Amino acid sequence: MSIYEFENKKPSIGKGTFIFESADVIGDVVIGENCYIGPGARIRGDYGSIRIGDNTAVEENVVIHARPDDITNIGTYVT
């Protein structure tokens, strides 16, 4: 897995979360507990913020991005 800091913002990964080695998590991203991040997923909190709730699955090859200075929220128990 590739976890990248961007402009002094580093992702926060909750306990029990599994991230595939081929997934990327960048910048201002908070991932809750017991989540699944599938292969090829890209979660880009480079210019906006991303919040993913507990027990949520981001499936294969999904890209999540936020507009500049905006927040993308994905709730709990989402697949």
Helices and strands as residue ranges (DSSP letters): E 2-4, E 12-13, E 18-19, E 24-31, E 36-37, E 42-52, E 57-58, E 63-65, E 71-74
